[in-house]
Amino acid sequence: MLIADFAHRAGVSPRALRHYEDQGLLAPGRTPAGYRQYDASDLPTVERIRLMIEAGLATRVIGAYLDCVRGGADGHEVEMCPDLRRELERVEQRLDRRSREIERTRRALRALS
């Protein structure tokens, strides 16, 4: 299927699909006219990419760990590939820092009220 149809089925924008391709996360085929050609079997890959993005991983990092996340009938299975735990800990640390910054801002707002 062409990019617009596939993007609709995958729940992402065509631009996101092109970005995933640029990052080496997806490798769609091409029609004789050069249009991207996706297969339904690409849908789980996009789902895994989206899950990893939602978990805070950047697309440039996801490529190293995409094979560590597998989809299944009852959800996703994660195999702790080398260094994946460290990447997830970095995301958690970043979230903790942001939480502390937000709390400082809330205190400052309350002080001004």
Secondary structure, DSSP 8 states (H G I E B T S, - for coil): --HHHHHHHHTS-HHHHHHHHHTTS---EE-TTS-EE--GGGHHHHHHHHHHHHTT--HHHHHHHGGGEEEETTEEEE---TTHHHHHHHHHHHHHHHHHHHHHHHHHHHHH-
